[in-house]
Amino acid sequence: MEIVVRASTMVVPAEDTPRTKVWSSNVDLAAPNSHTMGVHFYRLNGTANFFDTKVMKDALSKVLVAFCPLAGRLKEDRHDRAEIDCQGQGVLFVEAESNVNMDYFGDFAPTLELQKLFPKVDNSLEIESNPIVVVQVTFFKCGGVSLGLGIHHSVADGASMLYCLNT
């Protein structure tokens, strides 16, 4: 399976958001320095704007106003404690194409190939180098789409991300 990235952009909040820092709890600090990833698959449903990435980016920019820490970056404070620096830097949004149909994944059992459906995040870099949230929309030959989402594990859990996603 080959994935070709068509575009990679930072989606920032649609309006100015508070410039502040959010303290990390001890539970947050115990989380691994990595993104928790999840992928959702959608078959072509025939609607005119099925997974229109412009619509998706516009909606995401509006959501980031209410969830502004997700547009920030993790950084270490003067005591080397991780915190969220809310400066509106944005969420990484990647648009990609695949040369296979969704049926290629069979029963969607976890494989290393699924990692290609997420933006690459280098966790060996300083924590402020990576966005807190990363998104990749991959279009398949059959017209289907995958939505790969990642959020830094120390910022939110799966339930929190699902709440944001449903907003």
N, C-alpha and C positions, 0 to 999 in steps of 0.2 A: 504494500500500500504506500502510495506517495501522497504527501500533503504539500501543497504550494500555498504560501502565504500571499494573499492579494493586497492586504493593507494591515497596518498596525498603527493604532492611534491611542492617545490618552483622552478619555472622556472625563471632563471636569464638571463640577456642579453647575447647573443652569443659572444660579444666582450666587451672589457673594455669600459666603458662609463664615461663621465665627472662626477667627484665627486663634487657636488655643492648643493646649496640650492635654491629653487624657492619660491619667495615671493608670498603670497596669497593676492589677491585684496580684497577690501571691499565686493564686490559681492560674492566672494568665501567664505568669512568669515560668510556671512549671511546664507549659505546653512546648512541644518541639518547635524549633526554628524552621518551620516549613509551611507550605500551603496545603490545606485539606482540599482535595479535588473531587469533583463529581461530574458525571456526564449524563446528559439527557438526550434521547433520540426522538426525532419527530418525522413522521412520514409526510410527504407532500399532501396537503389537504385541499388544494384547488383554489384557495383564496388568492385574490389579486396581490396582496402584499405579504404573502407568506414569508416570514423571517426577513423582512425588509430591514437591512442593517441600519439605514438612516433612522427609521422609526425606533429601532431598538436603542440606538445611541442617544436619541433625543429623550426617550423615556428614562434611560439610565441617568442622564444628566439631571433630570427632575428628581429622581429618587435620591440622588446624592446630596440634594439640598437637605432633606430630612435625615439622611444617614451620613452626614458629612465626615465622620471619622474614617469611613471606608475609602474616602478620596485622599486621605492623608498618607503618611509614611511612619513606619516604626523607626524609632531612633533611641539612642541611649541618653539618659539625662546625666547630670554632672556626677551622679553616684553610680553610673553604669547600670542603671535600672531602665528597662525598656518602657517606652511610653509612646502614645500615638501623637505625632506632630500633625495637627489639623491645619494644613496650609492650602488645601484644595488642589494638590498636585494631580489627582485623577486616578482613574481605573484603566488598566491596559485592556484594550478591546482589539482582538485580532480577527480578521476575516480570512478564511482559507478555503481551498477547494481540494477535493480528493479525487483520485482516479478510479475509485471503486464504488459499488453500490453499498447501501447499508446492510444488505444481506451477507456481505463479506464477513460481518461479525458474528454470524450464526445466532447462537442463543445469548450473545453479549456477555459471555464469561470473561472475567478479568484476564487481560493479556498485556504484554509490554506494548503492543501496537496501540492500545487505547491511549497511552501517554502522548501520542502524536496529536490527540484531539484537545490538548491543553496548551496554553502558551508556555514556553520554556521559562522557568524561573531558576536562577542560579543562587541557591541557598548558601554557597560558599562566600558570597559577597557580603559586605557590610549590610546590616538589616535595613538601613535607610535607602539602599539601592533599588529595592524591589517594591512595586505597588502592593498594597494590602489585598486588593482584589484584582484578579485576572479573569478575562473572559475570552473564549474562542468560539466563533461560529464557523462550522465547517460544512460546506455544501457538497453533497455526494452526487454521483452521476445519475442516480435514480430520481433526483429532485428532493430527496430527504435531507435533513439537517441534523447535526449534533450541536449541542450547546455545552461546552466544557467550561465549568466554573471552578475557580479556586479562591480561597480566602485564607489569609494567614491564620494558622491554628491558635495563636495566642490572642487574636482579636475577637473571633466569633466561633461558635460551634455550628454544627449542621442545622440545628433548629433555628438559630438566629439567622443564618444565611437564608433558610427557607422562608422565614418571615419577611425578610427584605425582598426576596425574589417574588413573593406573592403580592408585594405592594404595588 
